[in-house]
């Protein structure tokens, strides 16, 4: 398996995990434009992870996401390693 294939599998697993946390399907998440962002403290310790959706994301999907405010919603940090693992 190439590194690109491994990265693709990791990205898909990560997106499925995020969709589950948000209460939407993987397909619904895939229809949006979003970024995963982290807030860190001095030693690069992650203290908060959140999803920031782009305004052009479909309203019908965004309306399903509980806790969404200003196109952002907090999520639990990922429960699995990096793509390189």
Buried (B, 14 or more C-beta within 10 A) or exposed (E): EEEEEEEEEBEEBBBBBBBEBBEBBBEBBBEBEBEEEEEEEEEEEEEEBBBEBEEEBEEEBBEBBEEBEEBBBEBEEBEEEEBEE
